[in-house]
Amino acid sequence: MSLLDPTYAKKHIPIIASVSEHQPTTWISFFFDAHYLTLLAPLGFYYSIVKEAPGRLFLALYAVFSVYFAGVMIRLLLILCPALCILAGIGLSETLYNFTRHIKNV
């Protein structure tokens, strides 16, 4: 219930709200856990939306939901990191492909 309404546990179940794993995630936690993936994942998200394929659209949707859930509860960063890894891989691969294609043509 606290995933849909983050204030529910704080209002109704204070013992659960006191556990540090159930606290909202700070931005620095995203950067400490995912490092450079937080910079490359938006590129992968962009390429997943531009090049429409059912698998890539599913991945983009999975990433959007996992970012929300990871922002609500710090322990759900474990759900976000696989999506960030795949999106960062797509972003890096597509970017290097575009650069090498332009170098080959010159």
N, C-alpha and C positions, 0 to 999 in steps of 0.2 A: 504494500500500500504506500510505503514511503517513496517508492520510485515515481508514482503518479502525482503524489502530493508530498513534496519534501518536508513540509512543516508538520505532517501528521504525527510522526514519532515524537517530535519535540513537545507537541501539545498533549498527546494522549498516553504515550509510553516513555516516560523520562529515562528509565533504565536503559533502553535501547539507544536513546539519543546520546547517552553519556559515553558510549563506546566510540573510540577514535576512528575505527574502520567505517563507521556509519556517518561520519561528518562529511560535509560538502568538500569537494576537491578544490584546492587552491591552484592558481595558474602555475606556480613554481613546481608543483608536483607533476604536472603534465610534462614540463621540460626536463625534470630530473629523471622521469621514468622513460620517456620516449626520445630524448636527445634531439638529433637532427631529423628524426622522422616527422616531428611537428612542422618542419619547414618543407619537406618534400611531399608530405601527404596531400596538401591542397593542390599541388600540381597533378598528382595522380587522380584526385577527385575531379579536377577539370577535364583531364583526358578521358576519364570514365564517363562523364556526361556527354562530351563532344562525340566520341566514337561509340555510338549506341550499339550495345550488344546486351542481351539479357543478363549475362553474368556480371558485366561491368555495372549495369544499373542496379542489380541486386547488391553488389559490393558498395556502391555509393549510398544506397538506402541503409545498409548495415552500418556504414560509417556514421551516418547522421544520427541514427538511434543510439549507437554506442557512445558517441560524443556526449549526447544528452545524459545517458545513464551514468557515464563516468563523471560528469559534472555534478550529479546529484549525490553520489556516494564514492568515496575514495577507493574502496576495494574493487569497484567495477572498472578500474583502469585495466584490469586483467582482460576484460572484454574488449576494450578499445585497442590495445596494442596489436593484436593480429590484424585488425583492419588497417591500422596505420602502417604496418609492415608491408602489406600487399599494396596499398595505395602509394606508398613511397617507392616501392619497386616499379610500379607502373609509371609513376612520374619521372623517375630517373631514367628508365628505359626509353620512354618516348622522347625525353629531352635529348639524350645522347643520340638517339636515332635521327632526330631532326638536325642536330649539329653535324653529325657525320655525313648526312645526305647533302648538306650545303657545302661542306668541305670537298666532297667527292666531285661535285659539279663545278667547282672553281678550278 
